[in-house]
């Protein structure tokens, strides 16, 4: 799990501004994903992206 500070840059893997929490996941076949939860100015963002 990785926690990123709240910034005004578009650094989130979801392409959003603000801080975010990243949880790296892997299925039994070895495919990697990142579960992302972010927040910026009261807006919540949730997504799953391929792990890089």
C-alpha positions in Angstrom: 0.0 0.0 0.0 1.3 3.5 -0.9 -0.1 6.8 0.4 0.6 9.9 -1.6 0.3 13.4 -0.1 -2.4 15.9 -1.2 -0.9 17.9 -4.1 -2.4 20.0 -6.9 -0.5 18.0 -9.5 -2.1 15.4 -11.8 0.2 12.6 -10.4 -2.6 10.1 -9.6 -2.7 7.0 -11.8 -6.4 8.0 -12.4 -5.2 11.3 -13.8 -6.8 13.3 -11.0 -5.4 15.9 -8.7 -4.9 15.5 -4.9 -3.7 12.8 -2.7 -4.4 9.1 -3.2 -4.1 5.7 -1.7 -2.7 2.9 -3.9 -3.1 -0.8 -3.1 -1.2 -3.2 -5.4 -3.1 -6.5 -6.2 -2.3 -9.6 -8.2 -4.5 -12.4 -9.4 -3.7 -16.1 -9.3 -2.6 -15.9 -13.0 0.0 -13.2 -12.1 -1.8 -10.2 -13.6 -1.1 -7.0 -11.6 -3.6 -4.3 -10.8 -3.6 -1.2 -8.6 -6.7 -0.2 -6.7 -6.7 3.6 -6.3 -8.7 5.8 -4.0 -8.3 9.5 -4.3 -9.7 12.8 -3.0 -9.5 16.4 -4.1 -11.6 19.3 -2.8 -14.3 16.9 -1.5 -14.6 14.8 -4.6 -13.8 11.1 -4.2 -12.3 9.0 -7.0 -12.0 5.2 -7.1 -10.5 3.1 -9.9 -8.6 0.0 -10.8 -5.7 0.4 -13.3 -3.0 -2.0 -14.7 0.0 -2.1 -12.4 3.1 -0.6 -13.9 
